[in-house]
Amino acid sequence: MEVIAIIFSLSSGQLIIAGAVLAFFLIGGGTIYYLLWKKRRDEYLKKYGIPIETDFQRVELNTSLEVNGQHPFRVLSQWKNPVTNDVHIFHSNNIWFDPSKYIEGTKIIVYIERNNPGEYYLDLSFLPKVIT
């Protein structure tokens, strides 16, 4: 009951500021949680996933993300499952330089979850590292 009394005793300005702070905290915390979860998942797949050899398809701009007016690139590769004859298209994580000239005609290793090829990690460790 005391918490409710405290909330009602605050002015509307303080409530608006508290709400904005809470929103920023949830968005920032959620973003950090997602990035850490994704890194852990990628490490798990590199260690325990099944490596498959896929065919490089293309490099594309990821226009759904923009940072400082720039879009990252991502690599697409394709694999036909020999058991089900399904074709799977894999997208890499975001890359902040155009890797096209380093990939052309290359086979790319993708690590997939044992019973779920929809959970995967496209390994681009062969690309050069960008030094800024």
PEMO-V445687 format. One record per run of one state. SS is the DSSP state (alpha for helix, beta for strand, coil for the rest). FROM is the first residue (numbers start at 0). TO is the last residue. If there is no record, write none. Layout:
((SS,FROM,TO) (SS,FROM,TO))
//
This chain:
((coil,0,0) (alpha,1,8) (coil,9,10) (alpha,11,47) (coil,48,48) (beta,49,66) (coil,67,68) (beta,69,79) (coil,80,85) (beta,86,90) (coil,91,93) (beta,94,94) (coil,95,98) (alpha,99,102) (coil,103,105) (beta,106,112) (coil,113,114) (beta,115,121) (coil,122,131))
//
